[in-house]
Amino acid sequence: MQQHPSVKHGWLRAILFLLIYLLVTIAATTLVTVVAVMLFNSTLPIYLFYSSILINFMTGTVLVMLFRKLVDKESFSSIGLQWKGFGKERAAGFIAAVLMMTLLSTIIWMMGLLQWFTVDVDWQGITFVFVALVLVAFVEELVFRGYVLQNLMHSMRRENALIASAVLFAVFHSMNPNFNLLAFINIFIAGFLLGVNYIYTRNLWFSIFFHFSWNFVQGPVLGFDVSGIELPSLLQQNIRGSILITGGAFGLEASWLTTLTALLACIALYFIFQKKYPLQSAA
């Protein structure tokens, strides 16, 4: 016998989840910050970065599990983590992000606004950041596409649910350093791009692989800041010119070049997935 959700409306389940997720994350991060100030004052920034990633990962994963069981009355596995049969989606997500990031950085380089140079590489730092970005990609997709978008689709048309989830995704990132209006617009578009596969497949691996690839190539490989955060990288940059083009201290996610590129990618992927999943297109 199928059980009914404890909270009837999907949109309300999504909002309640995000409020609790935000409150628990802030409370836990504040507690860790106090401890870090008392014990590790000289190395506070790096401890805070990695601890906040871990807190976010643990909070998001545990809360999704609890909400799926206690509120949605659904299994955690139904969130969209089926691995078998989605190899093409994983590859497409990873490659699409690499191509987009390569295109954007090449355009800025050809405009004479960007130069790269090498220094001694912090391989330990790169390794830690690699793991951190895997956790970030997994938990943010689990939260915003897996839980929020799926529940919103229970209350509204899937295209409207996709737009609403993308707005919430952008609002969530508004707490990042050096956030601005163009960054908000681009992260909203990114939220749409990350969710367009999910509304057809109910599977998260396209978005997880895209999300990780985008962040890792942007930061640890090419040396841009990632959503306002400076990370260890293989290449160092000498960048100049308008921040509307380069993204400035927020990274390429605050560049109007990203706006154009991501919009074109959204349109292309939307029609590709509509054609690939014709039965689901009528859902």
C-alpha positions in Angstrom: 0.0 0.0 0.0 1.4 3.4 -1.1 1.8 5.9 1.8 0.9 9.5 1.4 3.4 12.2 2.2 3.2 13.7 5.7 3.1 17.2 4.1 0.6 17.2 1.2 2.1 19.9 -1.1 5.4 19.3 -2.8 6.3 23.0 -2.9 5.8 23.2 0.9 8.0 20.1 1.5 10.7 21.7 -0.6 10.5 25.0 1.3 10.5 23.3 4.7 13.5 21.2 3.8 15.5 24.2 2.6 14.7 26.2 5.8 15.8 23.3 8.0 18.9 22.6 5.8 19.9 26.3 5.9 19.4 26.6 9.7 21.3 23.4 10.6 24.1 24.3 8.2 24.5 27.8 9.6 24.3 26.6 13.2 26.9 23.8 12.7 29.2 26.1 10.7 29.0 28.8 13.4 29.9 26.2 16.1 32.9 25.0 14.0 34.0 28.6 13.5 34.1 29.3 17.2 36.1 26.1 17.8 38.5 27.0 15.0 39.1 30.5 16.4 39.9 29.0 19.8 42.1 26.2 18.6 43.5 27.0 15.1 43.6 30.7 14.8 46.7 30.9 12.6 45.2 28.5 10.0 41.6 29.5 10.3 40.6 30.0 6.6 41.6 26.6 5.4 40.0 24.8 8.3 36.8 26.7 7.8 36.7 26.0 4.1 37.1 22.2 4.4 34.9 22.0 7.5 32.1 23.9 5.9 32.3 21.6 2.9 32.0 18.5 5.2 29.2 20.1 7.2 27.3 20.9 4.1 27.7 17.4 2.7 26.7 15.6 5.9 23.8 17.9 6.6 22.4 17.8 3.1 22.7 14.0 2.7 21.3 13.1 6.1 18.4 15.6 5.8 17.5 14.3 2.3 17.5 10.7 3.7 15.3 11.7 6.7 12.8 13.8 4.6 12.5 11.1 2.0 11.6 8.5 4.6 9.6 10.6 7.2 8.0 13.3 5.1 7.8 12.1 1.5 7.3 8.5 2.5 9.6 7.5 -0.4 12.8 5.5 -0.6 16.2 7.4 -0.7 17.1 5.4 -3.8 14.2 7.0 -5.7 15.9 10.4 -5.5 17.8 9.6 -8.7 21.1 7.9 -8.0 20.6 4.8 -10.2 24.1 4.2 -11.8 23.4 1.5 -14.3 22.1 2.7 -17.7 23.2 6.4 -17.3 26.8 6.2 -18.6 26.0 8.5 -21.5 24.5 11.1 -19.3 27.5 11.1 -17.0 29.9 11.4 -19.9 27.7 14.2 -21.5 27.7 16.2 -18.3 31.4 15.9 -17.7 32.4 16.7 -21.3 29.8 19.6 -21.8 31.3 21.4 -18.8 34.9 20.9 -19.9 34.0 22.3 -23.4 32.1 25.3 -22.1 34.9 26.2 -19.6 37.6 25.8 -22.3 35.6 27.9 -24.7 35.0 30.7 -22.2 38.7 30.9 -21.0 40.0 30.7 -24.6 37.8 33.7 -25.7 39.1 35.8 -22.8 42.7 34.7 -23.6 42.2 35.6 -27.3 40.9 39.0 -26.2 44.3 39.6 -24.5 42.8 39.8 -21.0 44.2 36.5 -19.6 47.6 35.0 -19.4 48.6 31.8 -17.6 51.9 30.9 -15.9 53.0 28.0 -13.7 54.5 28.0 -10.2 55.2 25.2 -7.8 52.0 23.2 -7.6 50.4 22.4 -4.2 49.5 18.8 -5.0 48.2 18.1 -1.5 46.0 21.1 -1.8 44.8 20.0 -5.3 44.0 16.6 -3.9 42.0 18.0 -1.0 40.1 20.4 -3.3 39.3 17.5 -5.7 37.6 15.6 -2.9 35.9 18.7 -1.6 34.5 19.6 -5.1 33.2 16.0 -5.5 31.3 16.4 -2.2 30.0 19.8 -3.2 28.7 18.6 -6.6 27.1 15.5 -5.0 25.3 17.2 -2.2 24.1 20.3 -4.1 22.6 18.2 -6.8 21.1 15.9 -4.2 19.5 18.8 -2.5 18.5 21.1 -5.3 17.7 18.7 -8.2 17.1 15.5 -6.3 14.9 16.8 -3.5 13.8 20.3 -4.2 13.1 20.0 -8.0 11.5 16.6 -7.6 9.1 17.8 -4.9 8.3 21.0 -6.8 7.4 18.9 -9.8 4.7 17.3 -7.7 3.0 20.8 -7.3 3.5 22.4 -10.7 4.5 21.9 -14.3 8.0 20.6 -14.6 9.3 23.6 -16.6 7.9 25.9 -13.8 9.4 23.7 -11.2 12.8 23.8 -13.0 12.7 27.7 -13.0 11.7 27.8 -9.3 14.5 25.4 -8.3 17.0 27.4 -10.3 16.0 30.6 -8.5 16.4 28.9 -5.1 19.8 27.6 -6.2 20.9 31.1 -7.1 19.6 32.5 -3.8 21.5 29.8 -1.9 24.8 31.0 -3.5 24.1 34.7 -2.7 26.0 34.2 0.6 29.3 33.5 -1.3 32.0 36.2 -1.3 31.9 38.9 -4.1 28.4 37.9 -5.2 26.7 40.3 -7.6 23.7 40.6 -9.9 25.3 39.0 -12.9 26.5 36.1 -10.7 22.9 35.6 -9.6 21.7 35.6 -13.2 24.3 33.1 -14.3 23.8 30.8 -11.4 20.1 30.8 -12.0 20.8 29.8 -15.6 23.2 27.2 -14.3 20.5 25.8 -12.1 18.2 25.5 -15.2 21.0 23.8 -17.1 21.8 21.4 -14.3 18.1 20.4 -13.9 17.1 20.1 -17.6 18.2 16.4 -17.8 16.6 15.6 -14.4 13.1 16.6 -15.5 13.2 13.9 -18.2 15.3 11.1 -16.5 14.8 11.7 -12.8 18.5 10.8 -12.6 21.2 13.0 -11.0 24.4 11.8 -12.6 24.4 14.2 -15.6 24.1 17.2 -13.2 26.6 15.8 -10.7 29.3 15.2 -13.3 28.6 18.6 -15.0 28.7 20.4 -11.6 32.0 18.8 -10.6 33.7 19.2 -14.0 32.7 22.9 -14.2 34.1 23.7 -10.8 37.2 21.7 -11.0 38.3 22.9 -14.5 37.4 26.5 -13.6 39.3 26.6 -10.3 42.0 23.9 -9.7 42.9 23.6 -13.4 42.6 27.1 -15.0 43.0 29.2 -11.8 39.8 31.2 -11.8 38.0 31.7 -8.5 35.0 29.4 -8.1 31.8 31.2 -7.0 34.0 33.8 -5.2 36.4 31.3 -3.6 40.1 31.1 -4.4 41.4 27.5 -4.6 44.8 25.9 -5.2 45.4 25.5 -8.9 47.7 24.0 -11.5 47.9 27.3 -13.4 48.2 30.8 -12.1 46.6 33.8 -13.8 47.4 37.3 -14.8 44.0 38.7 -15.6 42.9 42.2 -16.4 40.0 44.1 -18.1 36.4 44.5 -17.3 35.0 42.2 -14.6 31.9 42.0 -16.7 34.0 39.9 -19.1 36.4 38.2 -16.8 34.1 37.7 -13.8 36.5 39.3 -11.5 36.8 38.0 -8.0 33.7 35.8 -8.3 35.1 33.8 -11.3 33.7 33.1 -14.7 30.2 32.7 -13.2 30.0 36.5 -13.0 30.9 37.0 -16.7 28.4 38.0 -19.4 30.2 35.6 -21.7 29.0 32.8 -19.4 25.5 34.2 -19.6 25.5 33.8 -23.4 27.2 30.4 -23.4 25.0 28.9 -20.7 21.8 30.2 -22.3 22.8 28.6 -25.6 23.7 25.4 -23.8 20.3 25.4 -22.0 18.4 25.7 -25.2 20.5 23.0 -27.0 20.2 20.6 -24.1 16.5 21.2 -23.7 15.7 20.2 -27.3 18.2 17.3 -27.2 16.6 15.8 -24.2 13.1 16.4 -25.5 14.1 14.4 -28.6 15.9 11.7 -26.7 13.1 11.1 -24.2 9.9 11.4 -26.2 7.7 9.4 -23.9 8.8 11.5 -20.9 8.3 14.7 -22.9 4.6 14.3 -22.5 4.7 13.7 -18.8 
